[in-house]
């Protein structure tokens, strides 16, 4: 269906901030104009939801690639291909996540994603990371934290960079926090060997996001609560990769129950950490310059190290419901309202409300995606 940001969606189950209700959704000029019982505006195209769930489009804070392509390779056509793959699974907005490499190459990768519809900005996962917790990233491309190196990397892209992940225990790392804040980006910690005290110190200093909680960081031990313990007790937002591989379902339940008991489920965001293998058959792919292999749903280096995922947010949503016994409404906030809030976009995205941007997903009862809309136009 072709339209110009005007559309009337009939017979939907509307997933609104106040609950699920039956009704229609009128989209005009790319925004939600009315919800509920809506009179036909005349010639606007119509879409029969046939009882499907109409929800805000999914937002993914951590995507490296998909459909055989990788953002770090600096190809605008490939970037659009990645966005389209994730749109087919309900994602209307994502952060193009760039892995460590030579600064010139990272800058080419950033330049290639600017202006691509569906890309909300850039997540720099490094290069100021700890080689002890490199995971699948290339430690040979890591840099010691420093203002000069940071400015060489980000100059000219300050408005595009939304999240910067760094290891807080490295000498000079704390000096990065005001630099990141100064360009209105989110300081995030990850790929870190930080102790509980070191992680707490930087979270108290202004870091407010934790990249893939539980992965590539010090874990929760009874005598050393580690980065995981510091993260849980902070006010920071937390990423989880819910593919059933990166973290155990029981860990998911523990995190959800802990946050829900504190009234802080708004801190939790589901991410895919998707690589170029997402949406592809088993075989060999790339994560930055490193070869990875997709086999039995798992993406790994040749030595067996997990290397991102082949996950989509549709499957992550299903897994959240299954692993943590969440309602659909609560699970949806983890891929809509919560990431929108972290990025300061919650007035426009992540909600089904009059005046919000019409970035929407239409889901069947099994949560498969029937249609994805961006700015009121059919993206899938």
N, C-alpha and C positions, 0 to 999 in steps of 0.2 A: 504494500500500500504506500503510495506517495502522498505527502502532505507538506505543508509549509509551517509547521508548528501549530496547526489547528486540527483538533480531533475530538470526537465524542466517543468515549468508551462506555458501552452499555453493559448492564447485568454483571457487575463485578462484585467480588467481596473485597471491600476497601480496607486495607490495613492502615488505619490512621493512628495518631498518637493517643487517642482515647479508646482504641479497641477496633475490632473487626465489625464492619456493618455492610449490608448490601446496598448497592447504589450505583450511580453513574459518575463519571469523571469528565468534565469539559476542559479541554486544553485550548487556550488561545494565545497566539504569539509566543509559544514555547513555554508557557506557564500554566499552572493549574488555576482555572477561573472559577470552577464550581464543583462541589461534591454532593452527592445525595440524589435527590430526584431532580433531574436536570431536563429542562425543555430543550427540544432540538433547536440549535441555532440556525437552522436552514441548510446551506450547502456544505457545511463542514463534513469531511469524511467521517464514517462511523466504523467502530470496531466492536463486535459482540464478544465480550469476555466469557460468556456462557458459564458464569459461576466461578471463574478462576479468581485467584488472589491478585489484586492489583496493589503493589507495594512500591516503596521508593527503590530506585536503582541501587545496586550494590556498589560499595566503595572499597577499594583494595589499596592499602597503604604500602604494599610490598610485592612488586611484580618485576621479575627480571625478563620474562619473555613468554613465548607461546607460539604455537603453529610453526615450530622450527626456527623461529627468529629470536634474537637477543637484543635488548635495548643497548647493551654496552658496545655493540658493533657499529653504532653510529649511522644507521641507514633509515632515513625517513619513511621509505616505502615499507620496510620491515616493521617499523614502529606502528604504522597503521594496520598492518597485518596482525600484530599482537593485540591491539585494541579490539579488532573485530573478533578475534577468537574469544576473548573474555566477554565481549558483549553478547555472544551466543550463550553465555552462561550467567547472564544477568548483571554483569558489571558495567555500569555506565560511566564510572570515573575511577582512575587509578593513578598511583604514583609510579612513574618509570624509575626503577631501582637500578642504579649503576654500581657495578662492582669495582674494586680497586684495580688500578692500572696506571701507566704513565699519565701524568697530569694532562698532557696534550690529548691523549686518547680519551680520557674521561670528559674533557671539554668538548671534543667532537661528538661524543655520545650525547651530551646534554644538548648541544646545538640541534641535533637531529630530531629531538622530541618536542622542541618548542613549537607551539601552535597546532600540534596534532589533536584533532577533536577526540575527547575522551581521556586525554592525559591532563590531570589536574596539577601536575608539577613533578618535581624530581625528588627522589629519596637517594641521598648519597650514603651507601653502606660502606663507609670507609673513605679514604684509605688509612685513617688514624685508628688502627685496630691492633689487638694483641695477637702476635703470632702463635702464642700458646693455645689460643682459642680460634684459630683460623677457620676451622671447619673445612668447607670445600673452596674457600677463597684462597687466592694465591698470596702467601705471606711475603713473597719476593716483591710484591707491589705495595706493601704496607709502608707508611711513612710515620716518623715520629711527629707527634702533634706540635704545631707551631703556627703562630699568626701569619707569618710570611707565606708558608706553604699553603695554608688555608685560603689566603687571599688570592694567590696565584690560581688556585683551583676554581674559586667561585666568582671572581670578578666578571661582571657582565651578565651573570645568571642569578643575581641576588633575588629577583622577583619570582624566579622559577623554582628555586630550591625550597622545599617545604619541610623536609626531615633530614637531619644529619646524624648518622650513627657513629659513635666513637667509643673507645675503651677508656674509662675514666681514671684508671690507675696509672696510665702512662705519664711520665714527666711532661708537664706542659698541657695536659688534657683539660684541666679546669679552666685554663685561659681561653679555650675554645667556646665555652658556654656563652659569654657575652658577645663573642663574634657571631655565633649562630643566632642568638636572640636579636642582635642588631639588624639582621636582615629578615626579621619576623618569621624565622623558621623554627622548627621544633628540635631542641637538643635531645638526642636519644642515646641510650647506652646499649651496647651489644658487642659480641665477639670479645668478651672481656673475662679476665681472670681476677676481677676485683673482689676483695673481701667484702663482708657485710658493711664494715665501717667505711671503706672506700666508696662503695656504691651509695651508701646513705649520704655521705658528704656531698657527692655531686647531685644527687636527687634533691637535697636541701638547697643546693646552690642554683637550681633552675632547670636541670634536666627533667623532662616531664614525659618521657616515653621510653619503653623498654622493648627492644627489637627481639622478636621471637623468643618470648619468655621460656626459659628452661633449656634452650638450645644455644650452644657455644657460649656458655657462661657458668660461673660457679653455682653449684646446686645447693639445695636446702639440706643442711646436716644439723644434727641436734646440738653440736658444740660450735658450729660455724654456719650461721644461717645463709651466708653467701649472698650473691647478687639476687637470687630468687627471693630470699627472705626480705632483703631490703626493698625489692620492688613491690612485693605484696603489701608491706607495711607503709609504703609511701602513698602519695596521691597520684602517682604517674599512671598514664594509660599503658596497657599491656597488650602485646600481640601474642596470639596463639596460632600455630599451624595445625589445623585439625584434619590431618589426613590419616590419623590412626597409626602413623609411623614415627613422626617426629616426637610426639609425646603420648604417653599412655592415657587411655580414656579415664582412668581413675585420677590422674593428675588434673585432667580437665574438670572433673567433678569437684575436686578439692578447691581449685581456683574459683570456680563458679559459686560454690557454696560459701567460701570465704568472703567473696565480694558481695554476694547477695545478702549475707548476714550483716554486713556493714552498710548495706544500702548503697553499694558502689558498683553495681553491675555496669554502670555507664562508663567505667574505666576500661572495659574489655573490648578488644577489636579482633576479629578474625581476619587473617591474611592468608594468602596462598604461598608466598615465596616461590611463585611459579617460574619455571625455567623454560627454555625453548622447547623442552619435551612435552609441555602441557598441550593436550589436544592431539598428540601424535602417537603413532604406533610404536611398539618396542623397537629400540635401536640406539644408535649413538648420536649425541647432540653436543652442544657447547654451552658452557656457562662462562662468559667472558672468553678467555683464551684456553680454558681447561675443557678437556673432553669428559663428558659424562655419559652414562648409559641408563636408559629407561628399561626396566625389566620388572615384571609383576607389579606394576604400579609404583615402583620405587626408583628414584633418580640418585645415582651414586657415582663417585669417582672409581677408578680402577681398583683402588685399595679398599673399597667398601664404604668409604666415608659418605654420609648423606650429603647430597648436593642440591639443595632446594627441593622442589616437588613438581609433580604433574597435576597438582590440585586445581580445582576451580572453586569459586565461592559458593556455587550451588551445592556442591558436595560438602563443603565445609559447613554450610547451613544445616544440611541434613544430619551431619555428624554431631553438631552442637545439640540438636534436639535429642539425638539418640544417646550420646555420651553423658550428657548432663541433665537429661529430663527437662529440658526447657520447653516452654510453649513456643509456638511459631512467632508470636508477637515479640517475646523476649529475645529469641534467637535472631530475629531480623534486626533488632537494634544493634547487634554486634557487627553487622555489615552495612549499616545505614547511618543511624543517628550518632552512634559513638565515634566512628571515624570522621564524620562530618564535623562533630564538635571539636575534635582534636585539631582539625585544620581550620577551624573558625568559619566553616561554611554552613553551619546548622540553620541559618536563616533562609538558605536557598536550596540546600541539598539534604538528603537523608531523611526527608519527612514527606508524608502525603498530606498536604495542607494547602488551602487556598493561598495563592501568592508564591508558593514554592516553584522552583524550576521543574518542568515536567520531564525529569530524568526518572523513568519508571520501568518496572519489570512486571510482566503478567505471567503468573505461575499457575500450573495445573495443580491438582490436589496432591500429586506426588512430588511437588516442588520442581518439576522440570519446567524449563523456560519456554513459554509459548511466544513471547514477544518482548523486545527490549526497546525502550524509547529514550532518546537523548534530545533535550530541547523540544520535546513534543513530536519529534520525527522518528520514524521507525529505523532503528539501528540494526535490528535483527528480527 
